[in-house]
Amino acid sequence: MTSFATTSAKAEMSELRRLRTLLPPELQSWVSVEGTTAVNPPLVTCEEIGKDEVEIQIDMVKWEQLATDQRNLLFWHEVARIQNDTIPKDGWEMAALAIGLGGAVGELWVQDGLLLLLALGLCGVSGWRLWQKNNAEKTLQEVIDADDKAIALAARFGYTLPNAYKSLGSALKVLIEQSPKKRLRSKYEARLDALKKSAAKAKAKMKGTESEAY
């Protein structure tokens, strides 16, 4: 008799294989899809795991609670982040900032002007990169752009625009309901508001095209 654990494992492997078929052909050789083993992970995310290699990681327990169309659009959102090159990179900035600060203090002691300028320059570059990575407005715009591209990817895989918008919108509503943290919930709400505006523009554009046809 097949155990529940075996059945569940087979279902997860089947879902991961299905998701790999949703990768655009140009990404299939260097993007992988795996179930995450992290403690309290996000539903779905992606990260660099090596040079020219990216992994989309999924919390399969939470993932199974979503409808297939909702899963597809959230998956394509991560694919869009990869295509837009907005996934987190290796965090060298903190190390560079520490080295720069340490160097600046050391050069102040020995009074070497050139090395002091180099150390301060390293601090400036790493500090700027850290600010960019943690800029809330910038990161929100990046995820909104990824949502727009996810809609385009859905259309590429055979979805109609209304169905694509409906599927992503319903997925975001589920995430809003399931998010206990106010900051994360606000981020999903902002994405949903932007998606509604994008859907309205797309609908108006389609009506305009139909009018011109007549």
Backbone torsions as a table, in degrees:
resi	resn	phi	psi	omega
1	MET	NA	130.0	-178.2
2	THR	-72.4	127.8	-178.9
3	SER	-75.3	162.0	178.2
4	PHE	-62.1	-40.7	-179.2
5	ALA	-61.1	-41.5	179.6
6	THR	-66.1	-43.0	178.8
7	THR	-62.5	-43.1	179.8
8	SER	-63.8	-42.1	179.5
9	ALA	-63.5	-40.3	178.5
10	LYS	-65.5	-38.8	178.6
11	ALA	-64.7	-40.8	179.0
12	GLU	-64.3	-44.5	179.7
13	MET	-63.7	-38.3	178.5
14	SER	-64.1	-41.3	179.9
15	GLU	-67.5	-40.8	178.9
16	LEU	-63.6	-39.9	176.8
17	ARG	-64.0	-40.7	179.1
18	ARG	-62.0	-43.7	-179.0
19	LEU	-64.4	-35.2	179.0
20	ARG	-63.0	-28.7	177.9
21	THR	-73.5	-14.4	179.0
22	LEU	-89.1	-2.4	174.7
23	LEU	-74.3	134.7	172.9
24	PRO	-57.7	145.3	-177.0
25	PRO	-52.2	-35.3	-177.1
26	GLU	-70.2	-11.8	-179.6
27	LEU	-104.7	-14.1	-168.6
28	GLN	-64.2	-25.6	-177.3
29	SER	-80.9	-17.1	-176.5
30	TRP	-133.4	4.3	175.3
31	VAL	-117.9	127.7	179.1
32	SER	-113.3	161.5	-179.7
33	VAL	-128.0	122.1	-176.5
34	GLU	-139.5	155.1	171.6
35	GLY	-79.5	136.7	-177.4
36	THR	-82.9	150.2	176.5
37	THR	-112.3	8.4	-178.0
38	ALA	-69.6	159.6	177.3
39	VAL	-84.9	126.9	180.0
40	ASN	49.6	56.3	-177.6
41	PRO	-80.8	165.8	170.6
42	PRO	-67.3	161.9	-178.9
43	LEU	-56.5	-50.4	179.2
44	VAL	-150.5	137.1	178.4
45	THR	-154.7	175.3	177.5
46	CYS	-142.5	152.7	179.8
47	GLU	-154.6	156.1	175.7
48	GLU	-74.2	132.7	178.4
49	ILE	-117.2	3.2	178.9
50	GLY	174.9	177.5	180.0
51	LYS	-65.5	123.9	-179.5
52	ASP	57.0	36.3	177.6
53	GLU	-143.2	127.9	-177.9
54	VAL	-127.0	143.6	179.3
55	GLU	-123.0	128.5	172.2
56	ILE	-91.2	123.3	-175.0
57	GLN	-111.8	134.0	-173.3
58	ILE	-128.1	134.7	171.8
59	ASP	-82.4	99.5	-171.0
60	MET	-65.8	-28.8	179.9
61	VAL	-64.8	-48.9	178.3
62	LYS	-70.4	-36.1	-176.3
63	TRP	-59.5	-38.8	-176.9
64	GLU	-68.6	-14.1	179.7
65	GLN	-81.6	-8.0	-178.7
66	LEU	-99.0	153.8	174.1
67	ALA	-71.1	157.8	-176.1
68	THR	-58.4	-43.9	-179.5
69	ASP	-64.5	-36.8	176.9
70	GLN	-64.7	-43.3	177.6
71	ARG	-59.3	-45.5	-176.9
72	ASN	-58.5	-45.9	-176.6
73	LEU	-70.1	-37.6	176.8
74	LEU	-67.6	-35.3	176.0
75	PHE	-64.9	-45.0	179.8
76	TRP	-67.4	-24.9	173.5
77	HIS	-61.8	-43.7	178.3
78	GLU	-67.3	-38.4	176.5
79	VAL	-60.4	-41.7	179.3
80	ALA	-63.8	-38.0	177.0
81	ARG	-61.3	-38.9	178.2
82	ILE	-65.8	-46.0	-179.5
83	GLN	-63.4	-34.2	179.8
84	ASN	-83.4	-3.4	180.0
85	ASP	58.2	47.2	-180.0
86	THR	-119.6	18.0	176.2
87	ILE	-82.2	154.2	-178.9
88	PRO	-60.1	137.0	176.6
89	LYS	-95.0	171.8	175.9
90	ASP	-56.3	131.0	-173.9
91	GLY	-79.0	75.4	178.9
92	TRP	-83.9	-15.1	-170.6
93	GLU	-64.4	-42.4	-178.6
94	MET	-64.1	-41.2	178.7
95	ALA	-64.2	-42.1	179.7
96	ALA	-65.0	-38.9	178.9
97	LEU	-63.6	-42.1	179.2
98	ALA	-64.4	-42.0	178.8
99	ILE	-63.8	-43.9	-179.5
100	GLY	-62.6	-44.1	179.4
101	LEU	-65.5	-42.9	178.2
102	GLY	-62.5	-40.7	178.7
103	GLY	-65.9	-39.5	-179.6
104	ALA	-63.6	-43.0	178.3
105	VAL	-63.1	-41.9	179.8
106	GLY	-64.7	-41.2	-178.6
107	GLU	-72.8	-28.6	172.9
108	LEU	-61.8	-35.8	-178.9
109	TRP	-69.6	-44.1	-177.6
110	VAL	-91.4	-8.3	175.3
111	GLN	61.1	48.2	174.3
112	ASP	-101.8	104.2	-173.2
113	GLY	-61.4	-43.4	-177.0
114	LEU	-65.2	-46.5	-179.7
115	LEU	-67.3	-31.9	176.2
116	LEU	-63.5	-43.4	178.1
117	LEU	-63.4	-40.1	178.3
118	LEU	-64.2	-41.8	179.5
119	ALA	-65.2	-42.1	178.4
120	LEU	-66.5	-35.8	176.8
121	GLY	-63.4	-41.0	177.6
122	LEU	-63.6	-40.6	176.4
123	CYS	-60.9	-42.9	-178.2
124	GLY	-63.5	-45.8	-178.7
125	VAL	-65.0	-48.3	-178.2
126	SER	-66.6	-37.8	177.7
127	GLY	-64.1	-40.4	178.0
128	TRP	-63.3	-43.0	179.8
129	ARG	-65.5	-38.7	177.3
130	LEU	-64.1	-40.3	178.5
131	TRP	-63.2	-42.6	179.2
132	GLN	-61.1	-44.3	-177.1
133	LYS	-65.9	-30.3	-175.5
134	ASN	-104.7	9.4	179.4
135	ASN	-75.2	112.7	-173.5
136	ALA	-60.8	-42.3	-178.2
137	GLU	-64.6	-41.1	-179.3
138	LYS	-66.8	-45.8	-178.4
139	THR	-67.2	-33.9	177.1
140	LEU	-65.3	-42.6	178.8
141	GLN	-63.5	-34.9	178.8
142	GLU	-64.3	-41.9	-179.3
143	VAL	-73.3	-32.0	175.6
144	ILE	-66.0	-42.1	176.5
145	ASP	-61.8	-37.9	179.0
146	ALA	-67.3	-35.0	175.5
147	ASP	-62.5	-43.9	178.8
148	ASP	-61.1	-41.2	-179.6
149	LYS	-71.9	-31.2	176.3
150	ALA	-62.6	-37.9	176.3
151	ILE	-62.5	-42.5	178.5
152	ALA	-64.6	-38.9	177.8
153	LEU	-65.9	-38.8	177.8
154	ALA	-61.3	-42.5	178.1
155	ALA	-63.2	-36.9	178.4
156	ARG	-63.3	-31.1	-180.0
157	PHE	-96.1	14.6	170.9
158	GLY	104.4	0.4	177.1
159	TYR	-76.3	146.9	167.0
160	THR	-78.6	155.8	179.9
161	LEU	-59.4	-45.2	178.9
162	PRO	-58.0	-42.0	-179.8
163	ASN	-68.6	-36.2	179.2
164	ALA	-65.3	-47.5	178.5
165	TYR	-62.5	-42.4	-179.4
166	LYS	-62.8	-42.4	-177.8
167	SER	-67.1	-44.6	179.8
168	LEU	-69.3	-40.4	179.2
169	GLY	-61.4	-43.6	179.8
170	SER	-67.6	-34.1	177.3
171	ALA	-65.4	-42.2	178.7
172	LEU	-65.6	-35.3	177.5
173	LYS	-64.1	-39.5	177.0
174	VAL	-63.6	-43.1	179.7
175	LEU	-64.0	-37.1	177.4
176	ILE	-62.9	-45.3	-178.9
177	GLU	-65.5	-32.4	-174.9
178	GLN	-92.7	-3.1	-175.9
179	SER	-93.6	111.2	179.8
180	PRO	-76.1	-24.9	-177.2
181	LYS	-83.7	126.8	-175.9
182	LYS	-60.9	-40.7	-177.7
183	ARG	-63.2	-43.3	179.2
184	LEU	-68.7	-39.8	178.9
185	ARG	-62.4	-40.4	178.8
186	SER	-63.6	-35.7	178.7
187	LYS	-65.3	-43.2	177.9
188	TYR	-65.7	-38.5	179.1
189	GLU	-64.0	-39.7	177.8
190	ALA	-65.5	-39.7	176.8
191	ARG	-63.4	-41.1	-179.4
192	LEU	-66.2	-42.0	177.3
193	ASP	-60.6	-44.4	179.3
194	ALA	-64.8	-37.1	179.8
195	LEU	-66.0	-40.4	178.4
196	LYS	-62.1	-41.1	178.5
197	LYS	-65.2	-41.2	178.8
198	SER	-64.4	-39.8	178.7
199	ALA	-65.0	-40.2	179.2
200	ALA	-63.1	-41.9	178.3
201	LYS	-64.1	-42.5	-179.8
202	ALA	-64.4	-39.3	178.9
203	LYS	-65.2	-43.2	179.2
204	ALA	-64.2	-38.4	179.9
205	LYS	-66.8	-40.3	178.7
206	MET	-65.2	-40.5	178.4
207	LYS	-64.8	-38.8	178.5
208	GLY	-64.3	-39.6	178.6
209	THR	-65.4	-41.8	178.9
210	GLU	-64.5	-37.9	179.0
211	SER	-64.2	-41.9	180.0
212	GLU	-65.4	-30.4	-178.5
213	ALA	-67.2	-28.8	178.8
214	TYR	-93.0	NA	NA
